Amino acid sequence: MQSVRIVGMRPVWGLRSPSPFCLKLETWLRMAEIPYETIALNKPPQSKTGKVPYMLLENGAALADSNIIIRTLARERGVDLDLERTPEEQARGHAILRMVEESLYFVAVWERWMLPEFWPVTRDGYFGTMPGPLRTLFAGLVRRKLKAALHGQGILRYEPDEIVARGVDDIRSLSALLGQQPFFLGERAGVVDATVYGALANLLGFPGHTPLKSAVEGCPNLIAFCRRIEDAWC
């Protein structure tokens, strides 16, 4: 099977990627047994979204967005990890994916990039390979752009305690939805499991005692879920 080329973030903090979306995509590729190579981003993303991950195509173009890449590869390679899911299971998976990527994600970005006690760790992790002056300049630029994006999205319009509470509620909801199942839709892992793992592993891997990390650590079934994914596909 031909290998695919994925552009994403370089490994840091013991994680394959500090991006939950990149980690999600890599996890799904290993689940689907699709060979791939990763290319560490060393310049502004060359995708129409301006974000990672993106897949380099044979014609030189780039296919962006983890969900679009997964749907495209599933169709082209004839790999569907969610085959024979019931409509209810599909809806459940869709709701979980949206909660993780459209709610929990933004709280995690706020926590990692905006809170002054965690910002130095983020700065050094993401930009630590750059020369000092360039690191300070570029890191500050990215942080300001993210601040504007978070304000536009709405999360920055709330008080810090409320932002944390939203993220903790998402994590506790994930724990309740998983229950005692091995995976979120039962006995078989699929896209939703790769998605949740990408988010939770990033929270757990961050080298600081953050509120969201503590919330995940307080849910033994989520810890066991992450270990289950890692034992099977990492």
N, C-alpha and C positions, 0 to 999 in steps of 0.2 A: 504494500500500500504506500502510495506516495506521501512523503512528509509535507506538512504545512508549516509555513513560517509566520510566527506570531511576534509582533512588536509589543513590548510591554516594559514594565519597570524592572530595574535590576534587583536582585535579591538583597534583602536587608533584614536585620533583627532575627535571623534564622528562618525567615519566611521566603518562600519562592518568589513572592512579590508582595510589596506593601499596598498594592491595589486590590481590593476585594473582587473587582471585575476581572482583572488578569488572573488572579488565583482561581476564581470560579471557572474561567475558560480552560486553564491548564488542567484542573481537576476533571472537568467533563471530558477533555480529550483523552486523559488516561482511562477514565471509565469506558469510553467508547473505543479504546484501543486504536486510536488514530495517532500515528507517529507525528511528532512536531519538533520544531526547533524554536527557541526563543531568541529574540534579538533585543538587547537592552537599549532602551531609548537614550540617545545621546544628543538629540536636537528636538526642536518643537515637533509635536506629532504631525505626521503627514497624512492625516485622515480628514475627511470632510467635517467630522465632529470636533476635531482638535483634541481628541482624547485617546487614551489607550484602554483596552487593547485594540489592535487592528491587525488584519491578516493581509499579507502581501500576496497579490495575485500574479499569475504568470504573465499577464499583459502589462505589469508594472503598476497597476492600480492598487488601491487599498480598500479593504472591506472593514468597516468600523462597527462597533457595538457588539458586546459579547453575545447577546441574545440573537442578533441577526447572523453572526458568524456560526453559532451553534445550529440554528435552523438551516442555514445554507449547507453546512457540512453534513448534517443529518440526512438531508435530501440527496446530496451528491454522492455520499459514501454509503447510503442505504443503512444508516445506523439510527435507530429510534429507541432510546432507552426508556421512553414513556409509552411505548406501544401497548395497546390494550388497556390503557387507563380508562376508567369510567368517566362520564361527564362530570360527576361530582368530584372525583379525584382530580380531574383536570382543573376544575374551578378552584379547588382547595390549593392546588399547587400555584395557580395564577395569583391567588390572593396572598399567599406566603411570599412569593417572589416580589410582588409589588410592595409589601410591607417592608421587606428587607432593602430593596433598591430605591424606594421612593420615600422612605421614612427613616429607618434605622441608619441608613447610609449617611444622611445629612447630619444627623446627630453625631455620628462618629467623626465626620469631617470637622465639624465645629469643635469637638473635644480635642482632636489631634492638632488642628491648625490654629485655632483661635484662643484657646486657654493658655495664658502665659506660662503656667507651670509645665505644660507639655510641649509647647512650641519649640524649645531648643532641641529636644529629642527628635522631633519631626524634621526640623531644619537640617540637623546633622545627618539623619538617616537618609533623607532624600537627596541632599546636595553635598554630602560629605566628601565626595571625590573632586569637587571643584576647588580651585584656589580660593583662599580666604576672602579677598575683596569681591570677587565674582560671585562666590557663594552667598555673601550677605546681600548683594544687589539683586541677584536673580531670585533668591528665596523670598526676599521682601516683596518683589513684584508679583510672584505667584500667590503669596499670601494675601496681598491686597485684592487681586482678581478673585480669589476664592471668597473673600469677605463680601465683595459686591454680589457674587453669585448667591451666597447664602442669604443675604438680605433680600435679593430678588425672589428667591425660593420661599422665603418667609420665616425660616427658623430663627434668624437673628433678631426678629421683632419681638421675641419673648425673653423673659428673664432666665438667667442660667439654671435656676432650680427647675423651672418648667421644661426647659430643653432636656435636661438630664432625665426628668420624670418620663418624658415621651420615649426616650431611648430605652429606659429600664422597662417600661410597659411593653415595648416591642419584644424585648428579650424574654420577659416572663410569658408573653403570649406564645412565643416560639416554643418555650419549654412545655407549656400546656398542650400545644398542638402536636408536639412530638410524642409526649406521654412515654409509654414503655415500648413503642415501636422502634425497630432498628433504624428506619428511615422515615421521612415525613409523609410518604404515601404508602407505607407498609413495608413489605419485605424486600422490595427492589429499589435501588437508588436511581435517581434521575436528575434532571436539570435542577429541580428545586433544591435537592440535597447539595449539589455543587455550589449553588448560589448561597445557601445558608452557610456552608462550610467556608466559602471565601470571606464572608463577613465575620463570622465568629473567630476563625483562625487569626484574622487581622487584629481583632480586639484582644485576643489572648496573647498574641505575639508581641504587642507593643510593650517596650521595656519601661513601663511606668504603672503606678497603681491608679488607674483611671476609674471613674464611676461605672462606665460600661463594662470594663474588664471585670470589676468586682461583681457586677450583676450576672455575667456569664459564669463566673466561678461559683456563684451561689446556686447554680442549676446543674446538679450532677448529671442529669440525663443529656444536657447539651455538651458537657465535657466528654461523656462517653460517646456521644455521636461523633464529635470531632476525632476522637481516637479511632473510632470504627472506620471513618473515611481514610484517615492516615494509614492505618494498618493495611487497608485494602488497595489504596491507589496512590500512596505517596512514597 
